[in-house]
Amino acid sequence: FNRGEMFAVDLDTMRPERIPLPPDSFTLNMWNLVTPPERMYEVFKGWLYVSSDSELKRYSLKEKKWETLPTPVQGHGRISVIGDRMFFSTEDSILEIKSDGKAADILASVRRRPAMTVLDQLTSSLNFAPIIEGREGSIITYVAGQFYELRPAAKDWTPLATLPDGGNLSRAVFDEGLVLSSSQPWQVEGLVKTLTED
């Protein structure tokens, strides 16, 4: 899928602004169009960031033009913004995109050898790991039934709680947290965990 538009809406005037996707170099994730939505785009510091196949692209809301970032990714990814930080989760990695958008720190990668974090040592996919806000500036992710925390300035993730049968739970990710369900994310009767606090 590489044809279409995105829209920015001024919430004061409700006037829409069309943002055309460049058809010669843009591939959206069709999976996101037919299942509960994952965040494949994010507005951050005056830019619209969008996941394209094996690329991260951004659109300047001021200059009205696209650019492709040199971020080393494979396939599509989930974009998360927490405070003043932006993260990009793929099937096999977790990256933190630096403030200029043109560099990234690898926080985890199952392809990295030698392994440098506990998540690098996993033999399974990271499965587009959600990133949510933790305490005192930390971030928390959830992979294969296990929560992990990365504290500020830490070099490795710390394992937290493990959920029974957690590897079979569906996920729904929101700006304020994560909902895990024993059935589909939109079926509240299957709710097993909400990891948010006011």
N, C-alpha and C positions, 0 to 999 in steps of 0.2 A: 504494500500500500504506500504509494509515494505521491499521491495527488490530493490536494485539499487545502484547507485553511484553518488557522486557529483564530480566535477572537479575543481581544482585550476589551473589557467593558469599563467605562468610567462610571463608578457607582454613584456619583453625584448627579450626572446628567443622563446616565443609562445609555449613552451613545457608544456603539460598538466600533472597534477599529479592527479591520481585517489584517491578518498576518499570514500571507501566502507561504506555503511550504515549498522550497525549491525542488521541483519534481525530478531534476536530474541527479540529485544526490541525497534524497531523503527517504527513509524507510521507517514507518511507524510500526509498533508491535501490534499486530492484529489480535493477538491473544487478549490484550487489554481492552479491546473493543467489544468483546462478547462475554466477558467474565466480570466479577466484581472488580472495580477499578483499582489499579495500582498507580502510584504517582510516577508517571513517566515524563513529567514536566514540572518546572518550578520557576517562579519569579524570584530573583535574588540580586539585590544591589543594582537595579536598573537593567537587568538582563533576563530574558526568557530562556531558560535552559531546557533542552529537549533531548531525550534519548533516541538516537537513530541507530540502525544496525551497525554494531562495532564502531560507533562514533558517538561523541557527545557534542552536540551543536548548541549554539546560543545566538539569540537575536537581540540586538541593541534596541531597546525601546525608544532611545533618543535618536540614534542615527538611522534606524529602520533598515538594518541589513544583518544578514546571517554570517556566521563564521564557524568553522570546524575547529574544535580544540584538539591539541596533541595528547589527549588523555589516552593511555594504553588500555583499551577495553576490548572484550570479545562479546559480541551479541548485544542485546538490549540490557538496560539496567533500571533500577529504582532510584529515584532522586529524593533525598531527604534534606531538609534544612532545619537545623536546631540552633536557635540563637543566631550567632554570627558565623556559623559554620555550615558547610554543605558537604553531603556525602553521596556517593554513587555506589550502589550495590549491584553486582552482577551475579551470574550463576556460580562463579567461582572466586569472587574477590570482593573486598570492601575498600573503597578509596575515599580519601578526604580531598576534595577539590580546594586548592589554595585560593586566596582572596582575589588574585588576578585572573583566575579561571584557566591559566595556561600551564599549571603544574599540579601534581597530585602526590599525596603520600599514600603508600600501600599499607593499610591497616591490617589486612589479612588476605591471603591468597593460597588456595589449595594447590596451586601450580608452583609455588615458590619453593625452591630447594637450594640450600638447606632451609628447612622450616625455621621461621623466626618467632612465631606465635603459636599458641595452643590451637587456634583455628586453622593455621597452615597445616597442622598435622592430621586434620580430618581427611578421611578417605572418600567421603561423600561430598556432594555439591553443597555450597553455602545457600543455594536456593534463593537468591535475591534477598538476602538477610535484611529484615527491617531494622532501622536504626531509630531508637527513641531516647528521649532525654533521661538521664539518671540524676543522681544527687551530686551536689557540689561540683558541677562541671563535667561529670562523667557522661559517657554514652553507654547504652545497653543494646545488645542485639539478641536475637533468638534464632538458634540453629538446631535442627533435629531434636527438638524436645528439651533443649538446654538453654538457659539464659547465661549470657556472658557480659561482663562489664569492663570497659576500658576507662581508667581514671586519667585525669590530666597528667601529662608528662610520663605516663606509664608506657613501657615498651611491649607489654603483653596483656592479653585479656584474662580476667579472673572469672572462673566458673561460678555461677550463682545457683539458683534453684533448678531442679530437673522436674519436669511434669510427667506423671504416669501416662504412658502411651502418647507422649507429646509429639513424636514424630509423625503421627497420623492426624494432627489437628489442622484445621483450616485457619487461615490468618486474615484479618482485616486491619489495615494500618491507617491511622488517622493522624492529624497534626498533633493531637494531644495524647496519643498513646497507641496501644495495640490490643486488639481483641482476638482471643483464640477460641475456636469453636469445635465441638466434637462432630458437627455436621457442616453445613455451609455457613459462611460468615454472616449472612443476613438473617439466619434463623436464630432468634434470641433464645429459644428454649435450649439450644445446645451450648450456651455460653459457659465456659469453664474458667475464664480468667480475664480480668481487665487490669492492665498494668499502667494505671494513671493515678495521680494524686493531685488535688488542688493545692 
